[in-house]
Amino acid sequence: MAHSNSIEIKEFDTIIIGSGLAGLTAAYHASKKGSVAIITKSQLDISNSYYAQGGIAAVTAPEDSFESHIQDTLVAGRGLCDFDAVEILVREGQKCVHELISLGMEFDQENGEFVLGLEGGHSHRRILHAGGDATGKGLTIFMLKKVQEQTNIKVFEYTTVVELLTENQICTGVQAFDFMTGKNVIFRSKATIIATGGLSRIYDRTTNPHTATGDGIALAWDAGAKIADIEFIQFHPSALYIPGEEAFLISEAVRGEGAWLLNQKGERFMQHIHPLAELAPRDVVAHAIYNQLQLHHSDFVYLSLKHLNPELIKKRFSTIYHTLLKYDIDLTSDLLPISPAAHYMVGGIQTDLNGETNIEGLFACGEVASTGVMGANRLASNSLLECLVFGKRAAERASVKIEVKLKPENVIPISLNQENETFFLETKNQIAGLMSKKAGIVRSAEKLNEAIVELNVIKKQLPEKINEYNLLKIKHITDICTLICESALIRTESRGGHIREDYKTENPELCLHLIQQKDHPYQFQEVRK
């Protein structure tokens, strides 16, 4: 055990873990009130936000309304959205978007009017885009520039947080490991904001970058934070399927512009399943595709745009169009082989309306957080909006925190042993295959129990006290996967992004949040209607 005085200590008013849109937004607003550290385990511009194609949902059209956007969000969330959180998202979201525009962010326009897209679950065209299908990239680069202009924000790239430092349910900072120097560093602060994004890389087929392994959830869980509704994982219906290649996201906006889903026989199937057909909420479409794959013993269905104007498609989806050409696929004239891929963590670290967790001084925002907005299924293009609204709220609340002086922490220094890298990669791939087979789109008690047994076998290979990064990562991933499987086992119903083949319908008595906390029994919590 090494004392913290043998390790470098850095002090800031606010620490941000993660550099996606939520983290950058929080950093920008926090910098108005004090010093900020952004800690990111890779480069500043690698995040789920960066790869978001669809856009950002906001009420800007005269024919649209707050009430309509709220209602669409509640319907998609299948009864598990907290009304007050959704109202804040929609009403403050409009202000946040206008604030971005006033700062210089440019969304796509034609003849002086915003070009508004339509996506699954939305009753109006309200999706703002930047660069056609590169909205996440545009927004992230814009906020990155704003962050880099602030002299009191310091960025620590290639640095990973290995522990949240807490005492008496108060967070006083973090312990981090610098990959470049091999040194441990303690960051002390009045407030720590987790904005580490999602966890969909725990599945073997995913649209997420390699960094999305749920670090923030694992850190918060270890520290005693409450985790809510983590059984709800959103599988994006339309990711390119080419054996041996990564799952490339085909934006929902493609279906919003009129693309059809076809089975192996070349037949449309969605219009028989939902009145919105291809524009049904994501959970409905992903489940319908899953059923087609089982029915036809196939690995993919098709997405067809043959009946649409090719020039408009090339312009609207230029990134997707040019990426597909690398695979000798023409978006405008060829059938696209697609199948669902793990895309978004709907639940997460439970927060209040200002992003604060049950641990004082510890906040969460963005995909890693469960603010009450997403319910059992995220409405398309609400995620970037949530980053803006709750990133700002968390930063503003964090800035009024009073510094708590506690005794110096005892920390276990973490090292990096390259001999463990092969074990880590093999085990990570083993877990990804396990989660895809037994805790994927459709689950059952039998498969979930099998997954928990296999995860426990992996855990037993790890030492009780871990001081090596690769082994710590395995512990974190097994912890997260166990949480997902256990919550999926507890929720004996099908609702939103959680589908049980042994409990095929919604159970009205389970219209409740499911809360997990380390060393505590799980509990259900009322939804705020």
Summary of the structure (lengths in Angstrom):
residues: 529
radius of gyration: 22.1
end to end distance: 48.5
largest distance: 68.1
contacts: 1977
relative contact order: 0.17
helix: 37%
strand: 22%
